[in-house]
Amino acid sequence: MLMAFLTCNSVANISCLRPSNQFTIPSSPFKPFKLPSFWPWQKVKMGPLSVSPMGFGTWAWGNQLLWGYQESMDSELQQVFNFAVENGINLFDTADSYGTGRLNGQSEKLLGKFIREFPGKKLEQSEIVIATKFAAYPWRLTPGQFVKACKASLDRLQIEQIGIGQLHWSTANYAPPQELALWGGLVAMYEKGLVQAVGVSNYGPKQLVKIHDYLKARGVPLCSAQVQFSLLSMGEEQMEIKKICDSLGIRLISYSPLGLGMLSGKYTPSNLPRGPRALLFKQILPGLEPLLSSLREIAESRRKTIPQVAINWCICKGTIPIPGIKTVKQVEENLGALGWRLSSTELLQLEDAAHESPQRMIQNIFQTK
Ligand SMILES: NC(=O)c1ccc[n+]([C@@H]2O[C@H](COP(=O)([O-])OP(=O)(O)OC[C@H]3O[C@@H](n4cnc5c(N)ncnc54)[C@H](OP(=O)(O)O)[C@@H]3O)[C@@H](O)[C@H]2O)c1
């Protein structure tokens, strides 16, 4: 009897029940039972926080110039947010600089509104982690000004505490004296309890070690480092940053995991997105066929989609991807990147194909050494 129970419930059998949002098992004739996108134990520890293995990015929310945002999109964005949270996603990345022109701060404002109006479970609502970023504007010259920036974000978000307060970029490349104000600002917002944890973005390996050591000496743990990381952005520097993160206990958050949409498979040199992205895509897409066909081949054999495979690659590299999303369809599809893993052979196949591509993503101009 015991043997039969063990055989039916062995780890191997349990692993067959991989969570996927694509299967709905009718547990009774009345109510279908939907498997979760991922199991609770697959949540990731990030400093004092526990986050979903993938978050979502909200750069597009309020950005007319690059992403064609219109206020008429807000009701769908609210559905996007609700659907993501109801499916276990609790990490949302934003920034105080997101939103163009009069819409500056719109991404934070929308996130705050969507949290307040979330119609689902209170527990899900309370576990939402907002990771916002503070811009190193040239007029933010003292730690106090960063604390002020943090309070302004809290005000737009209408929440009491930010999950992760991140420096959007380092000024080490062009204004080294300002760097200490940034670092002091992070310490001050953490000590005042305005943020639960602190992180950085666009910090290269050297600068990352420096800020980590500075914060450690001030008793502040550095919980995350956000960099451009994808099959189109997997150079030596990214790998070195990953190694440093692992050795220092910092989580790597991979931004632009879909190469701004180029790794979604829906764009071709003759089908480009509207706006300035087209200029970049025109340069890169013509050489991307080996990578895209490799993504396609693996997607077909796995019964997944191209974006799901591209995002899963980031997860398999030990990072937390934060794909940008605008529609419920995109959220639904990207959730299918969770609950399974590419094999080591597939990872190698994708990386070999990526190396064959003559052009890579342009690195962020603020990325430091
Ligand atoms: N720290 C930094 O300096 C920094 C810099 C960049 C981004 N980020 C963060 O990282 C997040 C993600 O990066 P990203 O937005 O630059 O680029 P991304 O995640 O590589 O690409 C996102 C875009 O791809 C398309 N897309 C998403 N899912 C799709 C799907 N399933 N099928 C087809 N198309 C899909 C959407 O655009 P279309 O539908 O219009 O094609 C979406 O806006 C940002 O939102 C932001 O939070 C941070």
The ligand as a Tripos MOL2 file, in Angstrom:
@<TRIPOS>MOLECULE
LIG
   48    52     1     0     0
SMALL
NO_CHARGES

@<TRIPOS>ATOM
      1 N1         17.1120   49.8590  -16.0400 N.am      1 LIG1
      2 C1         17.0030   50.3120  -17.2500 C.2       1 LIG1
      3 O1         17.7430   51.1970  -17.6810 O.2       1 LIG1
      4 C2         15.9600   49.6940  -18.1410 C.ar      1 LIG1
      5 C3         16.0600   49.8490  -19.5310 C.ar      1 LIG1
      6 C4         15.0850   49.2290  -20.3270 C.ar      1 LIG1
      7 C5         14.0500   48.5030  -19.7440 C.ar      1 LIG1
      8 N2         13.9880   48.4090  -18.3880 N.ar      1 LIG1
      9 C6         12.8730   47.6680  -17.7410 C.3       1 LIG1
     10 O2         12.7380   46.3880  -18.3550 O.3       1 LIG1
     11 C7         11.4110   46.2150  -18.8500 C.3       1 LIG1
     12 C8         11.4150   45.3190  -20.0760 C.3       1 LIG1
     13 O3         12.2730   45.7810  -21.0790 O.3       1 LIG1
     14 P1         11.7390   46.4630  -22.4130 P.3       1 LIG1
     15 O4         10.3390   46.8710  -22.2220 O.co2     1 LIG1
     16 O5         12.7750   47.4560  -22.7610 O.co2     1 LIG1
     17 O6         11.8620   45.3470  -23.5350 O.3       1 LIG1
     18 P2         11.4370   43.8220  -23.7090 P.3       1 LIG1
     19 O7         10.8850   43.2960  -22.4590 O.co2     1 LIG1
     20 O8         12.5930   43.1680  -24.3190 O.co2     1 LIG1
     21 O9         10.3160   43.9640  -24.8290 O.3       1 LIG1
     22 C9          9.0350   44.3790  -24.4690 C.3       1 LIG1
     23 C10         8.1520   44.5690  -25.6970 C.3       1 LIG1
     24 O10         8.0780   43.3730  -26.4540 O.3       1 LIG1
     25 C11         6.7530   43.1980  -26.9380 C.3       1 LIG1
     26 N3          6.2180   41.9740  -26.3100 N.ar      1 LIG1
     27 C12         6.1850   41.6120  -24.9990 C.ar      1 LIG1
     28 N4          5.6710   40.3860  -24.8390 N.ar      1 LIG1
     29 C13         5.3710   39.9500  -26.0720 C.ar      1 LIG1
     30 C14         4.8080   38.7580  -26.5750 C.ar      1 LIG1
     31 N5          4.4620   37.7570  -25.7750 N.pl3     1 LIG1
     32 N6          4.6370   38.6330  -27.9160 N.ar      1 LIG1
     33 C15         4.9830   39.6240  -28.7620 C.ar      1 LIG1
     34 N7          5.5280   40.7900  -28.3460 N.ar      1 LIG1
     35 C16         5.7220   40.9450  -27.0100 C.ar      1 LIG1
     36 C17         5.9580   44.4320  -26.5000 C.3       1 LIG1
     37 O11         6.0750   45.4840  -27.4480 O.3       1 LIG1
     38 P3          5.2990   45.5830  -28.8270 P.3       1 LIG1
     39 O12         4.0260   44.8090  -28.6820 O.co2     1 LIG1
     40 O13         5.1010   47.0440  -29.0530 O.co2     1 LIG1
     41 O14         6.2520   44.9970  -29.8170 O.co2     1 LIG1
     42 C18         6.7250   44.8560  -25.2760 C.3       1 LIG1
     43 O15         6.5260   46.1860  -24.9240 O.3       1 LIG1
     44 C19        10.9480   47.6570  -19.0950 C.3       1 LIG1
     45 O16         9.5350   47.7490  -19.1900 O.3       1 LIG1
     46 C20        11.5260   48.3630  -17.8990 C.3       1 LIG1
     47 O17        10.7380   48.1420  -16.7620 O.3       1 LIG1
     48 C21        14.9310   48.9550  -17.5830 C.ar      1 LIG1
@<TRIPOS>BOND
     1     1     2 1
     2     2     3 2
     3     2     4 1
     4     4     5 ar
     5     4    48 ar
     6     5     6 ar
     7     6     7 ar
     8     7     8 ar
     9     8     9 1
    10     8    48 ar
    11     9    10 1
    12     9    46 1
    13    10    11 1
    14    11    12 1
    15    11    44 1
    16    12    13 1
    17    13    14 1
    18    14    15 2
    19    14    16 1
    20    14    17 1
    21    17    18 1
    22    18    19 2
    23    18    20 1
    24    18    21 1
    25    21    22 1
    26    22    23 1
    27    23    24 1
    28    23    42 1
    29    24    25 1
    30    25    26 1
    31    25    36 1
    32    26    27 ar
    33    26    35 ar
    34    27    28 ar
    35    28    29 ar
    36    29    30 ar
    37    29    35 ar
    38    30    31 1
    39    30    32 ar
    40    32    33 ar
    41    33    34 ar
    42    34    35 ar
    43    36    37 1
    44    36    42 1
    45    37    38 1
    46    38    39 2
    47    38    40 1
    48    38    41 1
    49    42    43 1
    50    44    45 1
    51    44    46 1
    52    46    47 1
@<TRIPOS>SUBSTRUCTURE
     1 LIG1         1 GROUP 0 **** ****
